[in-house]
C-alpha cells in the first residue's frame, strides 16, 4: 500500500523550516523568560500558522528592549514577520498586547535582492534592496511616493539600525495581492520595505502607529547568535 501511494515530499522551504525547529526551540527555551513564554503561548493560540519558537523570540526581544530602555514609548501592539515562509503565504501577524487578540494576518513582501518567493539574503546596507532582520519600533506616519507609510526605527546595531536612513517603511503596494501570486507564483518585491496589500495598508499602519514593536524573523545564524535582543551569542546547533 505504501508503495502504491508513494511518499509525499515536503517542499524545500517546509523541510528547511522543519529542520530549524529543534534549534529554534532550544534557543527560545534557553533564553526566554517565564513571562515571555506565557505571553507567547497566549498569542500563539490566536495564530497557529506562526512558528511558536519565532513568537517566543519576538516576545523575548520586546522584553529585552524594554529592559535596555531602547523603546521611545511603550508599544501596545506587536507585529511579527516570519521570513522563513514563502511570500505566497501570509507571514505577517499583528497582535494587541493588552487583549492578546490577533488583529491582522497578512501577506508581506520582501526586498528584490532578498530572494524570489523565498527570502534568503538580508542586509543593513544602503541601496542593497534587501530586507532587514530583527527588532524595530514604529515611528511616525507620512504620505510619500508609496502613499500612506510608516517609518521604522531599527533597534539592532549592525542588523537593522540603518532602517530609518534607508527609508525602510511599511506601505501598501499593488504587487502584494492574490492576483499577483496567481499570475507569477509569488508576490512582487520591494526595495527592502515590508510592503502589504494596498487595501489593508491604512488600517494596519494606523494600528502600528501606536509605537508598535515589529520583529522580522528568519533563522539566520549570525543574527541569532549575535543579537542582544534574542539572547545574544547563544551557540547555534550544528
Backbone as numpy.savetxt, mean C-alpha at the origin, in Angstrom:
# Nx Ny Nz CAx CAy CAz Cx Cy Cz
-8.04 -40.54 -10.67 -8.87 -39.34 -10.67 -8.00 -38.08 -10.67
-6.96 -38.08 -9.83 -6.08 -36.92 -9.78 -5.42 -36.69 -11.12
-5.02 -37.78 -11.80 -4.38 -37.63 -13.09 -5.33 -37.08 -14.12
-6.61 -37.47 -14.03 -7.60 -37.00 -14.98 -7.89 -35.52 -14.77
-7.97 -35.12 -13.52 -8.29 -33.73 -13.23 -7.11 -32.81 -13.44
-5.89 -33.35 -13.29 -4.71 -32.52 -13.43 -4.49 -31.67 -12.19
-3.44 -30.91 -12.21 -3.08 -30.05 -11.09 -3.24 -28.60 -11.50
-3.98 -27.86 -10.73 -4.17 -26.44 -11.02 -2.98 -25.66 -10.45
-2.23 -25.04 -11.32 -1.06 -24.28 -10.89 -1.47 -22.88 -10.47
-0.85 -22.41 -9.40 -1.09 -21.03 -8.97 -0.43 -20.08 -9.95
-1.03 -18.91 -10.18 -0.33 -17.89 -10.95 0.99 -17.55 -10.25
1.96 -17.06 -11.03 3.28 -16.77 -10.46 3.20 -15.81 -9.28
2.34 -14.76 -9.42 2.25 -13.78 -8.34 1.68 -14.41 -7.08
0.72 -15.36 -7.25 0.10 -16.00 -6.08 1.08 -16.94 -5.39
1.89 -17.65 -6.19 2.89 -18.54 -5.61 3.93 -17.74 -4.83
4.36 -16.62 -5.41 5.34 -15.78 -4.73 4.76 -15.21 -3.44
3.50 -14.79 -3.52 2.83 -14.24 -2.33 2.74 -15.29 -1.24
2.42 -16.54 -1.64 2.33 -17.63 -0.67 3.68 -17.90 -0.02
4.75 -17.87 -0.83 6.10 -18.11 -0.30 6.51 -17.04 0.71
6.01 -15.83 0.51 6.38 -14.72 1.40 5.64 -14.75 2.74
4.52 -15.48 2.79 3.66 -15.40 3.97 4.37 -15.83 5.25
5.15 -16.92 5.19 5.81 -17.40 6.40 6.80 -16.38 6.93
7.60 -15.80 6.02 8.58 -14.81 6.45 7.90 -13.57 7.00
6.84 -13.13 6.34 6.11 -11.95 6.81 5.46 -12.22 8.15
4.93 -13.43 8.31 4.29 -13.78 9.57 5.29 -13.70 10.72
6.49 -14.19 10.47 7.51 -14.13 11.53 7.92 -12.69 11.80
8.11 -11.91 10.73 8.49 -10.51 10.89 7.44 -9.76 11.70
6.17 -9.94 11.32 5.08 -9.25 12.02 4.98 -9.73 13.46
5.13 -11.04 13.66 5.00 -11.58 15.00 6.10 -11.12 15.94
7.32 -11.00 15.41 8.45 -10.59 16.24 8.34 -9.13 16.65
7.91 -8.28 15.70 7.99 -6.84 15.93 6.71 -6.18 16.39
5.57 -6.80 16.13 4.30 -6.15 16.43 3.96 -6.25 17.92
3.44 -5.16 18.45 2.98 -5.15 19.83 1.64 -5.85 19.92
1.22 -6.15 21.14 -0.09 -6.77 21.34 -1.20 -5.85 20.85
-1.06 -4.56 21.10 -2.08 -3.60 20.65 -2.17 -3.57 19.13
-1.01 -3.62 18.46 -1.01 -3.61 17.00 -1.68 -4.86 16.45
-1.41 -6.00 17.06 -2.03 -7.24 16.58 -3.54 -7.22 16.80
-3.99 -6.67 17.91 -5.43 -6.59 18.17 -6.12 -5.66 17.18
-5.51 -4.50 16.93 -6.07 -3.56 15.97 -6.11 -4.18 14.58
-5.02 -4.83 14.18 -4.96 -5.45 12.87 -6.01 -6.55 12.72
-6.24 -7.31 13.78 -7.24 -8.37 13.73 -8.63 -7.80 13.51
-8.93 -6.69 14.18 -10.24 -6.05 14.02 -10.42 -5.52 12.60
-9.38 -4.93 12.03 -9.47 -4.40 10.67 -9.50 -5.53 9.64
-8.73 -6.58 9.89 -8.64 -7.69 8.95 -9.98 -8.37 8.74
-10.80 -8.38 9.78 -12.13 -9.00 9.65 -12.98 -8.29 8.61
-12.68 -7.02 8.36 -13.43 -6.24 7.37 -12.84 -6.35 5.97
-11.63 -6.89 5.86 -10.92 -6.90 4.57 -10.21 -8.23 4.36
-10.96 -9.30 4.09 -10.34 -10.61 3.94 -9.35 -10.72 2.79
-9.44 -9.82 1.82 -8.51 -9.87 0.69 -7.15 -9.26 0.98
-7.02 -8.58 2.10 -5.77 -7.93 2.47 -4.92 -8.87 3.33
-3.67 -9.03 2.97 -2.75 -9.87 3.73 -2.75 -9.45 5.20
-3.02 -10.40 6.08 -3.05 -10.07 7.51 -1.68 -9.65 8.01
-0.62 -10.24 7.43 0.73 -9.86 7.84 1.05 -8.42 7.42
0.66 -8.06 6.19 0.89 -6.69 5.73 0.11 -5.70 6.60
-1.08 -6.09 7.00 -1.90 -5.21 7.84 -1.28 -5.03 9.22
-0.75 -6.10 9.79 -0.07 -5.98 11.09 1.11 -5.02 10.97
1.88 -5.14 9.89 3.02 -4.24 9.70 2.56 -2.80 9.55
1.44 -2.59 8.86 0.91 -1.23 8.69 0.53 -0.62 10.03
-0.17 -1.38 10.86 -0.59 -0.87 12.16 0.62 -0.66 13.07
1.61 -1.57 12.99 2.81 -1.39 13.79 3.58 -0.14 13.34
3.63 0.10 12.02 4.30 1.30 11.51 3.61 2.56 12.03
2.29 2.54 12.06 1.53 3.68 12.60 1.87 3.90 14.07
1.91 2.83 14.82 2.23 2.92 16.25 3.64 3.48 16.46
4.59 2.98 15.66 5.97 3.45 15.78 6.12 4.91 15.35
5.37 5.31 14.32 5.42 6.71 13.88 4.89 7.64 14.97
3.85 7.20 15.66 3.32 7.99 16.78 4.36 8.14 17.88
4.99 7.02 18.23 5.98 7.04 19.32 7.17 7.92 18.98
7.53 7.94 17.70 8.68 8.73 17.25 8.32 10.18 16.96
7.06 10.55 17.20 6.58 11.92 16.96 6.80 12.36 15.51
6.55 11.43 14.58 6.72 11.74 13.16 5.45 12.30 12.52
4.33 12.20 13.22 3.05 12.60 12.64 2.73 14.04 12.98
2.28 14.78 11.98 1.91 16.18 12.18 0.61 16.32 12.98
-0.26 15.33 12.85 -1.53 15.30 13.58 -1.98 13.85 13.67
-2.88 13.57 14.60 -3.36 12.20 14.78 -4.24 11.78 13.60
-3.88 10.71 12.91 -4.70 10.25 11.79 -5.98 9.59 12.28
-7.05 9.80 11.54 -8.32 9.16 11.85 -8.63 8.02 10.90
-7.80 7.87 9.87 -8.01 6.77 8.94 -6.67 6.17 8.54
-6.73 4.93 8.11 -5.55 4.17 7.68 -5.80 3.64 6.28
-4.87 3.91 5.36 -4.94 3.36 4.01 -3.78 2.40 3.82
-4.07 1.24 3.26 -3.04 0.23 3.01 -3.08 -0.16 1.54
-1.93 -0.08 0.88 -1.78 -0.56 -0.49 -0.91 -1.80 -0.44
-1.37 -2.89 -1.04 -0.59 -4.12 -1.11 -0.10 -4.30 -2.53
1.11 -3.82 -2.80 1.68 -3.90 -4.14 2.17 -5.29 -4.51
2.01 -6.28 -3.63 2.33 -7.65 -4.01 1.20 -8.26 -4.84
0.06 -7.59 -4.90 -1.06 -8.04 -5.72 -0.98 -7.41 -7.10
-1.53 -8.08 -8.12 -1.53 -7.50 -9.47 -2.45 -6.29 -9.55
-2.21 -5.43 -10.52 -3.02 -4.22 -10.65 -4.46 -4.53 -11.02
-4.71 -5.73 -11.52 -6.07 -6.14 -11.89 -6.93 -6.44 -10.68
-6.31 -6.55 -9.51 -7.07 -6.79 -8.28 -7.17 -5.51 -7.45
-8.23 -5.40 -6.71 -8.35 -4.28 -5.77 -7.30 -4.47 -4.68
-6.47 -3.47 -4.50 -5.33 -3.61 -3.57 -5.10 -2.36 -2.72
-6.12 -1.53 -2.63 -6.11 -0.37 -1.74 -7.29 -0.47 -0.79
-7.01 -0.43 0.50 -8.06 -0.49 1.51 -7.94 0.75 2.40
-9.08 1.33 2.74 -9.11 2.49 3.63 -10.02 2.17 4.81
-9.50 2.33 6.02 -10.23 2.01 7.24 -10.42 3.26 8.09
-11.54 3.32 8.79 -11.74 4.32 9.84 -11.14 3.74 11.12
-10.18 4.44 11.70 -9.47 3.90 12.85 -10.30 3.88 14.12
-11.31 4.73 14.20 -12.14 4.76 15.40 -13.20 3.65 15.37
-13.92 3.57 14.26 -15.00 2.57 14.17 -14.51 1.21 13.69
-13.28 1.16 13.15 -12.69 -0.05 12.56 -13.43 -0.47 11.29
-14.20 0.42 10.70 -14.97 0.10 9.50 -14.10 0.21 8.26
-14.39 -0.64 7.27 -13.76 -0.54 5.97 -14.54 0.47 5.14
-13.87 1.51 4.69 -14.53 2.60 3.96 -14.40 2.46 2.45
-13.25 1.98 1.99 -13.01 1.82 0.56 -12.18 0.57 0.32
-12.45 -0.11 -0.79 -11.62 -1.19 -1.30 -11.54 -0.95 -2.80
-10.36 -0.57 -3.29 -10.27 -0.01 -4.63 -9.05 -0.51 -5.41
-9.15 -0.35 -6.74 -7.97 -0.52 -7.58 -7.06 0.68 -7.38
-5.77 0.47 -7.56 -4.82 1.58 -7.49 -3.67 1.28 -8.45
-3.26 2.30 -9.18 -2.19 2.14 -10.15 -0.82 2.30 -9.49
0.19 1.72 -10.15 1.57 1.96 -9.73 2.32 2.67 -10.85
3.58 3.02 -10.59 4.37 3.78 -11.54 4.74 3.01 -12.79
4.96 3.73 -13.88 5.28 3.12 -15.17 6.52 2.23 -15.09
7.53 2.66 -14.36 8.78 1.89 -14.28 8.78 0.90 -13.11
7.67 0.84 -12.40 7.56 -0.12 -11.30 7.23 -1.51 -11.81
6.56 -1.61 -12.94 6.23 -2.90 -13.51 5.04 -2.79 -14.43
4.64 -3.93 -15.02 3.47 -3.95 -15.88 2.23 -4.23 -15.02
1.73 -5.47 -15.04 0.61 -5.78 -14.16 1.08 -5.94 -12.72
2.27 -6.50 -12.57 2.84 -6.71 -11.24 3.86 -5.63 -10.91
3.78 -5.11 -9.72 4.80 -4.16 -9.23 6.06 -4.94 -8.85
7.20 -4.45 -9.28 8.46 -5.14 -8.98 9.57 -4.21 -8.52
9.57 -2.97 -8.97 10.67 -2.05 -8.69 10.14 -0.78 -8.04
10.86 -0.28 -7.05 10.42 0.89 -6.30 11.59 1.86 -6.14
11.27 3.12 -5.99 12.32 4.13 -5.93 11.88 5.35 -5.14
12.88 6.07 -4.66 12.67 7.34 -3.97 13.30 8.48 -4.78
13.67 8.17 -6.03 14.46 9.08 -6.85 13.57 9.89 -7.79
13.89 11.16 -7.94 13.17 12.05 -8.86 13.26 11.51 -10.29
12.17 11.65 -11.02 12.07 11.26 -12.42 12.22 9.75 -12.65
12.14 8.96 -11.60 12.24 7.50 -11.77 10.96 6.90 -12.31
9.85 7.61 -12.13 8.52 7.13 -12.53 8.19 5.79 -11.87
8.72 5.61 -10.66 8.43 4.41 -9.88 7.64 4.78 -8.63
6.89 3.82 -8.13 6.19 3.97 -6.86 7.19 3.87 -5.71
6.80 4.36 -4.55 7.63 4.28 -3.35 6.93 3.43 -2.29
7.75 2.76 -1.48 7.22 1.93 -0.40 7.23 2.68 0.92
6.51 2.11 1.89 6.60 2.59 3.25 5.45 3.44 3.73
5.71 4.15 4.81 4.68 4.93 5.51 4.68 6.39 5.07
3.48 6.91 4.90 3.27 8.30 4.51 2.18 8.90 5.40
2.17 10.22 5.51 1.01 10.89 6.08 0.42 11.83 5.04
-0.90 11.84 4.97 -1.59 12.69 4.01 -1.39 14.16 4.36
-1.24 14.97 3.31 -1.08 16.40 3.49 -2.32 17.14 3.02
-2.11 18.22 2.28 -3.21 19.07 1.84 -3.76 18.61 0.49
-4.99 19.00 0.22 -5.58 18.76 -1.09 -5.32 19.97 -1.98
-5.36 19.74 -3.28 -5.21 20.83 -4.25 -5.78 20.35 -5.58
-5.97 21.25 -6.50 -6.42 20.89 -7.83 -5.31 21.23 -8.82
-4.82 20.21 -9.53 -3.73 20.38 -10.47 -4.06 19.76 -11.81
-3.03 19.38 -12.54 -3.25 18.85 -13.89 -3.97 17.51 -13.88
-3.91 16.80 -12.76 -4.64 15.54 -12.62 -5.94 15.72 -11.84
-6.40 16.96 -11.71 -7.63 17.22 -10.99 -7.41 17.26 -9.49
-8.46 16.96 -8.76 -8.42 16.99 -7.30 -7.41 15.96 -6.80
-6.45 16.40 -6.00 -5.33 15.56 -5.60 -4.98 15.76 -4.13
-4.22 14.81 -3.59 -3.84 14.83 -2.18 -2.33 14.66 -2.05
-1.68 15.63 -1.43 -0.24 15.56 -1.19 0.08 14.45 -0.18
1.26 13.86 -0.32 1.73 12.83 0.60 3.11 13.20 1.13
3.30 13.00 2.43 4.60 13.24 3.06 5.20 11.88 3.44
6.32 11.52 2.82 6.97 10.27 3.14 7.68 10.34 4.48
7.53 9.31 5.29 8.07 9.30 6.65 9.31 8.43 6.80
9.78 7.84 5.68 10.90 6.90 5.78 12.09 7.36 4.94
13.11 7.93 5.59 14.30 8.40 4.87 14.92 7.29 4.02
15.24 7.65 2.79 15.86 6.70 1.88 14.88 5.87 1.09
13.63 5.82 1.55 12.63 5.01 0.86 11.50 5.83 0.26
11.05 6.87 0.97 9.94 7.66 0.42 9.95 9.13 0.86
11.04 9.57 1.48 11.05 10.94 2.01 11.13 12.01 0.92
11.28 11.60 -0.34 11.25 12.54 -1.46 9.87 12.61 -2.11
8.89 11.94 -1.53 7.56 11.86 -2.15 6.96 13.23 -2.40
7.04 14.12 -1.43 6.45 15.45 -1.59 7.16 16.21 -2.71
8.48 16.18 -2.71 9.25 16.88 -3.74 9.03 16.26 -5.12
8.78 14.95 -5.16 8.52 14.27 -6.44 7.09 14.46 -6.91
6.27 15.12 -6.12 4.84 15.28 -6.42 4.14 13.94 -6.53
4.48 13.04 -5.61 3.77 11.76 -5.51 2.49 12.04 -4.72
1.36 11.99 -5.41 0.08 12.37 -4.82 -0.98 11.33 -5.17
-2.06 11.34 -4.42 -3.22 10.53 -4.78 -4.12 11.37 -5.67
-4.50 10.81 -6.81 -5.39 11.52 -7.74 -6.20 10.51 -8.54
-7.25 10.97 -9.15 -8.03 10.13 -10.03 -7.40 10.06 -11.41
-7.67 8.97 -12.13 -7.10 8.82 -13.47 -8.01 7.95 -14.33
-8.18 8.30 -15.61 -9.03 7.51 -16.50 -8.47 6.13 -16.81
-7.18 5.93 -16.56 -6.57 4.63 -16.84 -6.73 3.64 -15.69
-7.47 4.04 -14.66 -7.79 3.12 -13.56 -9.27 2.80 -13.65
-9.59 1.66 -14.25 -10.99 1.27 -14.42 -11.07 -0.19 -14.88
-12.23 -0.79 -14.70 -12.44 -2.15 -15.18 -12.35 -2.21 -16.70
-12.80 -1.17 -17.38 -12.73 -1.16 -18.84 -11.28 -1.24 -19.31
-10.39 -0.53 -18.65 -8.97 -0.59 -19.02 -8.41 -1.98 -18.76
-8.79 -2.58 -17.65 -8.34 -3.94 -17.34 -8.80 -4.90 -18.43
-10.06 -4.80 -18.84 -10.58 -5.69 -19.90 -9.84 -5.47 -21.21
-9.52 -4.22 -21.50 -8.91 -3.89 -22.79 -7.44 -4.30 -22.88
-6.68 -4.14 -21.78 -5.25 -4.39 -21.88 -4.69 -5.37 -20.85
-5.56 -5.96 -20.05 -5.11 -6.98 -19.12 -4.42 -6.45 -17.88
-4.45 -5.16 -17.67 -3.87 -4.52 -16.48 -4.36 -3.08 -16.44
-4.15 -2.43 -15.31 -4.43 -1.00 -15.23 -3.39 -0.21 -16.02
-3.72 1.02 -16.35 -2.71 1.94 -16.83 -1.78 2.28 -15.68
-0.71 3.00 -16.00 0.29 3.29 -14.97 0.54 4.80 -14.86
0.96 5.19 -13.69 1.21 6.60 -13.39 2.70 6.91 -13.51
3.08 8.09 -13.09 4.50 8.46 -13.00 5.03 8.24 -11.59
4.36 7.39 -10.85 4.76 7.07 -9.48 3.67 7.28 -8.47
2.59 7.94 -8.89 1.48 8.24 -7.97 0.56 7.04 -7.78
-0.01 6.88 -6.58 -1.06 5.89 -6.37 -2.39 6.43 -6.90
-2.60 6.29 -8.20 -3.80 6.83 -8.84 -4.98 5.87 -8.67
-6.17 6.44 -8.52 -7.39 5.66 -8.30 -8.43 6.00 -9.37
-9.56 5.31 -9.31 -10.64 5.60 -10.26 -11.11 7.04 -10.12
-11.37 7.67 -11.24 -11.83 9.06 -11.22 -13.13 9.20 -10.44
-14.01 8.20 -10.56 -15.32 8.28 -9.92 -15.24 8.28 -8.40
-14.19 7.69 -7.86 -14.08 7.57 -6.40 -13.04 8.52 -5.82
-12.31 9.21 -6.69 -11.18 10.03 -6.22 -11.59 11.07 -5.18
-12.62 11.85 -5.45 -12.97 12.93 -4.52 -13.41 12.40 -3.15
-14.36 11.47 -3.05 -14.72 11.01 -1.70 -13.58 10.31 -0.98
-12.76 9.57 -1.72 -11.64 8.88 -1.09 -10.61 9.90 -0.58
-10.28 10.87 -1.42 -9.32 11.90 -1.01 -9.85 12.71 0.17
-11.13 13.05 0.13 -11.71 13.81 1.25 -11.58 13.04 2.56
-11.73 11.73 2.50 -11.60 10.93 3.71 -10.15 10.90 4.18
-9.22 10.75 3.25 -7.81 10.67 3.62 -7.23 12.02 4.04
-7.91 13.09 3.67 -7.40 14.43 3.98 -7.46 14.76 5.47
-7.93 13.81 6.29 -7.95 14.01 7.74 -6.64 13.52 8.36
-5.52 13.82 7.68 -4.18 13.42 8.16 -4.00 11.91 8.17
-4.61 11.24 7.21 -4.56 9.78 7.15 -3.13 9.25 7.11
-2.98 8.03 7.60 -1.71 7.31 7.54 -1.82 6.33 6.38
-0.89 6.41 5.43 -0.88 5.54 4.26 0.32 4.62 4.34
0.09 3.33 4.10 1.16 2.34 4.15 1.20 1.59 2.84
2.28 1.76 2.08 2.46 1.07 0.80 3.38 -0.12 1.02
2.83 -1.31 0.83 3.53 -2.55 1.18 3.96 -3.33 -0.06
5.13 -3.94 0.06 5.62 -4.95 -0.88 6.70 -5.71 -0.12
6.82 -7.03 -0.30 7.83 -7.78 0.45 9.25 -7.54 -0.07
9.69 -6.31 0.02 11.03 -5.92 -0.41 11.98 -6.10 0.76
13.00 -6.92 0.59 13.85 -7.28 1.73 14.61 -6.09 2.29
15.14 -5.26 1.41 15.91 -4.12 1.90 15.05 -3.20 2.76
13.87 -2.89 2.25 12.97 -2.01 3.02 12.55 -2.65 4.33
12.13 -3.91 4.29 11.66 -4.58 5.51 12.77 -4.70 6.55
13.99 -4.91 6.09 15.10 -5.05 7.04 15.60 -3.73 7.59
15.45 -2.65 6.82 16.03 -1.37 7.22 15.03 -0.37 7.78
13.76 -0.57 7.50 12.75 0.39 7.95 12.63 0.39 9.47
12.79 1.56 10.06 12.61 1.69 11.50 11.15 1.56 11.90
10.24 1.81 10.96 8.82 1.81 11.30 8.18 0.43 11.26
8.74 -0.49 10.50 8.16 -1.84 10.49 8.97 -2.80 11.35
9.94 -2.30 12.05 10.69 -3.15 12.96 12.16 -2.86 12.96
12.71 -2.67 11.76 14.10 -2.26 11.65 15.12 -3.37 11.81
15.80 -3.65 10.73 16.93 -4.57 10.74 16.60 -5.93 11.34
15.44 -6.44 11.04 15.10 -7.80 11.44 15.56 -8.74 10.35
16.29 -9.77 10.68 16.85 -10.65 9.66 15.74 -11.35 8.89
15.77 -11.18 7.58 14.77 -11.80 6.70 15.05 -13.28 6.58
14.01 -14.08 6.52 14.19 -15.52 6.32 14.73 -15.78 4.93
15.66 -16.71 4.80 16.23 -17.04 3.49 15.21 -17.76 2.63
